[in-house]
Amino acid sequence: MVTLSGWRGLMALRPTMVDFERRGFRTAASATRSVLEGAGAAFLTGFNLELATPAGQAPILSALPEAHRGFAAEGAAMAAVLLDRLNPAGGRRFAALAAAHRDRYVYLLYVGGGWALAKLHRRRLGNLGAEEPLLRWLAYDGLGFCRAFFASERGMRQWVDHRATCDPTCEIQYQGLGRSLWFRECGDPEALAARVATLPERHHGDVWSGIALAAGYAGGVEPDAYARLHELAGEHRPAAAQGAAFAAEAWQRSGYAPAHAHTAVRVLAGAALADAAEWTWQARREVEGPDADATSYRRWRQRIQAKAMATT
């Protein structure tokens, strides 16, 4: 528990924010709910730790269980970007956080930055991740996740009725939506497939990618649930494999991978965790460069899908 006072106390995130019953999420699977609420609580802890950390320093995450440190890094990144953007003189909190935790949690840091953009109702990345032109687009995944996680069921209609012209960042946001559905539907494969069916068809692959990413990273379900997800993904199995590969690389980079990640990646990507993680690196080398943009991020995902299809 992080104790905060003054303006930090006002900004602190409360445990009730990730309570599934209060959010109106599915709660039938109590064991899954416990795991996923625990992941959410770790995110809140990271956010509050960043608030408690003096500017120019980075919070220490080693006191948290290894399985929760990535979620905490994501939460800390949200707080750091919020404080940087709200500081009239600018800020270096995110830079300090990245310097301390980039090696293990770089993907989570950019996703967490996207949460801050969502809360500030901003869509431009600005200088966020300027030194990593490809990875910075992960912020739009975080933006999509945040918008969906905190939406009411009525608010979720914005994803269903989306008719606007889609630029490549829209696809990334739907991947973030897919990740949030893993939490909203408490890992229930049938409910997830039913939810995907209500969304614009052109984004079904993006959403399945996000679902599989969350399944591989957050987990919380029995092994047979991954097999059912793979079955239900149907023609979008390559997209699901790509999402699982993203989860594999995030875990591998952290230096720790829980048992559920190995199981999920093997089922959803059809490969061992280390091999799926390597796909992301191979594809990244093919598209990365100083001018990498959202279209480059799309090509990254597509090339991972191609590698998965060639393997299975």
N, C-alpha and C positions, 0 to 999 in steps of 0.2 A: 504494500500500500504506500503510495506517494502522498505525503501531506503537503499541501500548497496553501498559500495565503495571498491576500492582496489581489492584484490583477491576474496572477497565475491561478489563484483559486477560482476566479471567475471564468477563466478559459478552460479549466480542467474538465476532462471528460469523465462522466459518471458510469458506473457499472450497469445501470439500467439501460444505457444506450444499446447494449448488445444482448439484452434479455429477449429471447425469441418470442415469448408470450406477449410481452409489451409491444414488440415490433409487429406482431401479427403474423409471424412466420409459422411454418409447420413445426409441430412439437411432438408428433407421435413417437418418433424413435428417440427415446430418452438418452440412450448411450451416445448416439450421434449428436444429439443436442448438446450434451455435456462437453464433448470434444470441441465442437464448433464455437460454443459460447466461450470456452477456454481460449481458443485462438483469438476471438474478439477481445477478450479481457486482456490478453497480452498486447494487442494493438493499443488499447487504452493506456496500459502501463507505459509503453514506449512513448506515447504522446505526452503523458504527464511527466515522465522522466526528462524529456527534452525541455519542457517548461521549467523544470527545477534546476536545469543545468545552466551555469553562467554562459553568456555569449562567448564564442570563441573556443569553447570546449565541446566535448561530445559525451552523451550519457554512456555509462558502462552497462552493458547488457549481460555480462557473464553471470549475474546472480539469477537470471531466469533459466528455466529448463532449456536445453538445447533445441527442443522442438518448437519453442515459443520465441526464440530470439529473432527470427526473420520477421514475424508479425510485429514484434516490438520495434524493430528497425523501421518498418513501414509506418507505424504510428509516430515514431520520432521524426521521420521525414515530413509527415504532414504538419506537425507542429513547427518544425524548423522553417518550412516554406511559408507557412502562415505568418510567422513572426518576421521573416525577412520581407515579405510583401507588405506587411502592415507598418513597417519601420520607414518613416519618411526619408530617412537617410540611406535606406537600403540595409542589407544585413549580410552576415557571413555565416549564419548558423548552418545552413544546408552544406556549405563548403566544409565546415569543420566536421559535420556529421559524416559526410562522404569521405573525407580524409581518414577518418577513424574506422569506418565500417564498409567502405567500398569493396574491399577485397572479398568479403564474405557475402555481402547483402546488396550489391549494386542494383539488382533488378527490383528488389523490394523498395529501395530508396526512391527510385523514380516513380514507382507505382504510388507510394505514399505522397510524393509531391503532387500527383494528380488529385488526390483527395483534397488537398489544400485549394487547388484551382477550382474544384467543384464547390467548395464551401464559400469561396470568394466570388463565385459566378463569373469566372474568367476562363477563356478558352485558349489564350495565347501562352505559349511556353516561356516567352521572354528569354532570359539567359539561363533558365533551368537546364542543366545538362549540356551546355554549349560545348563542353570539352568531349562529350560522347554523343556525336550526332545521331547514331542509330538508336542507342538504348533510351535516349530521352523521350522517344515517342511512347514508351511504356506509360508515361504520365497519363495518356488518354485512356488507358486501361483502368488506371486508378480513378480517373474522373468518372468513367462509366460505372464502375463498381460503386462508388460513393453515391452517385445519383440514384442508383437502383436500390442499394441497401437501405437508404433512409426514406424511400418512397412509400407512400400508402398504396394499397391495392388500386385505388383510383388513379394515383399518380403513375402507376406502372403502365397506364394506357398510352403514355407518351411514346413508349417503346413499340407498342402494338400498332398505333396509328401513324407511325413515322412515315411521312410521304415526301419530306424535303429531299432535295438533291444531296446525295451522300458523297463527301470527299473521303479520302483514305482514313482520316481520323475517326470518321463515323464507324468504320469497320472495327477499329481498335476499341472504341467505346462499347460496341456490342460484345466484344470479347470480355470486357470488364463486366458487362451485364451478366454474361454467362457465369462468371466466377461468383457473382453475388447470388445467382439462383441456387448454387450449391448450398448456400446458407439459408436462403428464403425457403427452399423446399426440403431442407434438412437432409440432403443427400439421397432423397427418394427417387430412384431411377424413373419410375412410371410418371411421377408428378413432374419431373424435369422434362421428360419427353413431351408431356402434354403442354407444358408451358412453352417449349420451343415451337410447337405447332401453331401457337397463336401469334407468333412474331413474323415480321416480314420475311418471306422465303429467301430473299437475297442475302439475309444475314444468318440463316440457320447454321452455316458452317462456322461463322464467327462465334456464335453462341455456344456451339458444341466444343469449340476450342477452349473457351473460357471455363465451361463445365469440367472438362477433363483436366485443365490446369489446376482448378481448385480441388478436384478429386485426388489428384496426385500430390498436391501440396498440403492441403488441410486434412484430407482423409476423413476418418471418423466412421466409416462403414465397414461391414463385413466383406470379405473377399468376393463373394458371389455378386455383390452389388456392382463391382467393376465389370464383371462379365456381362451383366444385364445392360449396363451403360453402353458397352461396346456394341452389343446387339442392337440396341435402340438407336444408336447413332446412324446406323444404316449407311447411306451413301456419303455421310459426313465423317466416316471413320478416319480418313486421312487428316481432317481438321482436328479431330479429337486426339489423334496421335501427336500432332504438332503441339497441342496444349499440354499433353502429358510430357512431351520432350522438354518444354519450357520448365515444367515443374521439376523434372529430373535435373536439369542444369542448375536451377536455383538451389536445390538440395545439395548437389555435388559441390557447388562452389562454396557452400556454407561449411563444408568439412564434416557434415553429419547428414545421414539420411535414415529416417525411421523405417520400420518394417513395412508400414502401409504404402510408402512411396515406391519401394521395390515392387510390391505386388501390383499396385495401380499402373505403374509404367509398363510392366511386363504385359499386362492384359490390354491396356489401351493403346500402347505404342507398338506392341509386339516385339519388344527388345529389352535387354537388360538396361538398368538405369544408366550405367556408365556409357553404354552405346548410344542411347537416346540423347543423353547430354552432349555427346560428341557431335551428333547431327546439328545441334544448334550452333556449335563452333564452326563446323565446316560451312554451313550455310551463311553464317555471319561473315566469314572471311570473303565470301563471294559477293556480298552486297555492301559491306561497310566501307565508308570513305568520308572525307571531310564534308561532302555535300549530301550525305544521307538524309533523306526526308521520309515523310509518311509512306510514300510509294516504295521506298527502299525497305521499310518495315514490312510492307505487304509482301514484297518479294522474299524477304527473309522467311516469313511464315510459309509461303508457297514452296520454297525450296526444301524446307524441313518436311513438308507434306510429301514432296516428291521422293525424298530419301526414305521416308517411312513406307511409301508404296513399293519402292524398289526392294525393301527388306522383307516385307510380309507376303 
